[in-house]
């Protein structure tokens, strides 16, 4: 028998043992099974490639995998970056690093660790895969399952991911030590960040212990420019059109989008991450092996951004931005209105400001596993397993803005009265109040309403303009740029700390799986069966740091210049309360809530001139983000008091209990092998939401006025089948069918309504602008039927080629969309409708496509003596298409969110005894970011093509010591988005290149 193939009987029984014992395809390929399986030592690029090929070849379903090239050395810097090399896998980037994962275009991907579900602090209420807080150095490999088996714990619509840690019995007998040190530097941050990792293991065949740890500091940076939106990486929720709320002063014969504003800012994320894995194993004799695992992560992140912003202050879209250049793209909406795509604007100066925003995150997770494996060499093998996990995530937000436009006189938007106590009337203001109050001067900023700024996105990078214009202000006629350079021009527009969250998640499972091998059956080789109980619960609290004003008669989330004390009329809390207002011409008039405050009165400030690739913006003064490292203390120090006030509409509890049981028949007849299984999942859902009262003053806080509890149960019977036909020793044909169900992100069941409002001059009220309406406990989970066919040719020890096609018929799904809600303003009048981000139920959709690719080690074809013997390639392409009821502006089906039609991967590597290098390129075509709404003429937001090039080189100084260099995004690519048409650009995220040098030792 060739060393590259299994004996058929051994293959079937080996698969059965793997299922029962919790092993995985790559683990099997690496370790071997008795004498009939080639033992693959996973060392270096070629060894890693051989392990992944054998894992795919001998799996009982359609699987792709990645094996670490050595201890602490996955092929890429992060797990997610490694996963994107697999055909059918797409990733999104957060702060420039790999974030959420999709398989075949869908994010409904279940993730397990060593074959069982676990909790990560970044996915407490999520059902998707985001591996951002998991250090790659702690893992020995990753498997991606693209077809389901009944025996696999993981669910998922498009597939599942299994992360594999090392265990003591995986190591050589005796002691093993490994460790490494790294230094990483970014092209934008210019910071050098350290990483230290190590492993110690002991295995004497009877008992084993392994401990592995990583500590890391990182400073990540990126630049953002384009349309104004508060989403982490930009969005569409704040964009409308030139007919919103009124008719435009010019250009009204055709519709076009108008953003809320235009911005350019720097983003940095400081991250400290520690992780620990402890594993104990004992051979108890008589076939019993006991394993105990503990996996711990802790991550602290400080995410800050600061920059320039020009926007409409939520006063108008129609009279704010006027299109100055059209792209030539046109369409007619459902109402018969003509639309044009545009890429340049002139903007009236409703608001000209700088801003600083910070998110402080503390994330921690602990996962425990205890399992007893049984295999005494007989027909029955099995596992009894219990796990428990707890994860917590805290986020604290802080925001401060410096307004350059005066709110005293001359500007388009003035304060809502501007009355201040006598102590602020020191600049010659007219005394108008009974207690010596006046409309105080807030700053000596711009007092002019007749100039325009410009924004032109027709080139590769946007260009701002208009800053050289002469304008009137508190210091006479100067250019806009000169006023921006004068610190006296700035006053604090607002301070806030909102959207803070506390998340606690717990997950407990108990399962038992067994396999019974049938030695003398002509067709059925073994039967798998098992039962599993899972209990998951999430407690999500959202709150704001509010402060009391007027000796407790008022409370505010937004400590802002456009807010007055709540005391304008008799019967309101602050009416005639001392210190909250005074009489003006015989009428009680409240003070402005935030008195004149210089930009540097409570904070340190910095002069900022770097806006990345954006051109035209002069320097600005911004609040140093370091002032917001403790948002609660900042607000206490600034306003004298602070309180935690719950946001009832965004606070919820969700519990998800599942009982599942399965049976699976494994069979083999001549060249045909496979399995057929049935899994039954009984789900009990508990959702507690809050009834929400009217918003508190000066806030978007809906108070909790009661609970709504929903309890639901549903049962899914999921059939699966996998077939493999061995055409020759080196050619395998596969077919698979499965029925799938995956639970929703728990927030989609639990979250409620949150309304965003801002003060409006015309109504003298808090006017609704937008909101979210995301939680619906009646939503069904994702459900699908999946089909796939594939052909695989194993051309050598480290070479193979494949082609596969797949179809996913989606019976039920959820989709994020923007709906229009006629929410009343604070004066009770409905002036909507307004755009609300919402999650809705979709019914009837499909995804289909194909994958083609190959892994090639040239030595398999040219021989070991060839000059190219040490060279290899890994090439693959994935095509994914979808259809659903939602349509774009042309009447074509919208793709599912996040899906790219085309994904390419190309890797070339070289390796000899002492040196190896690898160049990896990944590219994906446009993907849907956010579906459009009536406000955008149903034009949707897309991310344009994105490609990235990564590099790695390693030199083995000796058998135990190696040095290496990693480069990520070495060509400093950026992500461009557009609305509806490629030339109608929205915003850019510009990512830095990151270079790492390191040393690794193993002995």
Secondary structure, DSSP 8 states (H G I E B T S, - for coil): --TTS--HHHHHHHHHHHHHHT--HHHHHHH--TTTS------HHHHHHHHHHHHHHT-SS-EEEEE-SBTTB-SSSSHHHHHTTSTTEEEEEETTEEEEEEETTB--EEEEETTEE---TT-TT-SSEE-TTS-GGGEEEEEEESS--TT----BSSEEEEEEE--GGGS-SEEEEEEEEEEEEETTT--EEEEEEEEEEEE-SSEEEEEEEEEEEEEEEEEEEEE---STT--STT-EETTSSS--SS-TTSB-EE-SEEEEEEEEEEEEEEEEEEEEEEEEETTEEEEEEEEEEEEEEEEEEEEEEEE-TTT-STTTEEEEEEEEEEEE-TTS-EEEEEEEEEEE-SEEEEEEEEEEEEEEEEEEEEEEEEE-SSSEEEEEEEEEEEEEEEEEEEEEEEE-B-SSSSSSS--SS-EE-GGG--SS--B-STTS-EE----S-B---S-EEEEE-SSSS-EEE-TTSEE-BTTSSEEHHHHHH-GGG-EEEEEE--SEEEEEEEEEEEEEEEEEE-TT-SSEEEEEEEEEEEEEEEEEEEEEEEEEETTTTEEES-EETT-B-S-SSTTSTTTT-TTSEEEETTEEEE-BSS---BTTSSS-EEEE---TT-BS---EEEE-GGGGTTHHHHHHHHHS--EEEE-GGG-EEEEEEEEEEEEEEEEEETTEEEEEEEEEEEEEEEEEEEEEEEE-TTS--EEEEEEEEEEEEEEEEEEEEEEEEESSSSEEEEEEEEEEEE---HHHHH--EEEEEEEETTTTEEEEEEEEE---TT---EEEEEEEEEEEEEEETTEEEEEEEEEEEEEEEEEEEEEEE--B-TTS-B---EEEEEEEEEEEEEEEEEEEEEEEETHHHH-TTSTTTTEEEEEEEEEEEEE-S-B-TTS-B---TT-BSEEEEEEEEEE-SSEEEEEEEEEE--EEEE---GGGTT--EEE--EEEEEEEEEEESSSSEEEEEEEESTT--EEEEEESSTTSEEEEEEE--EEEEEEEEE-
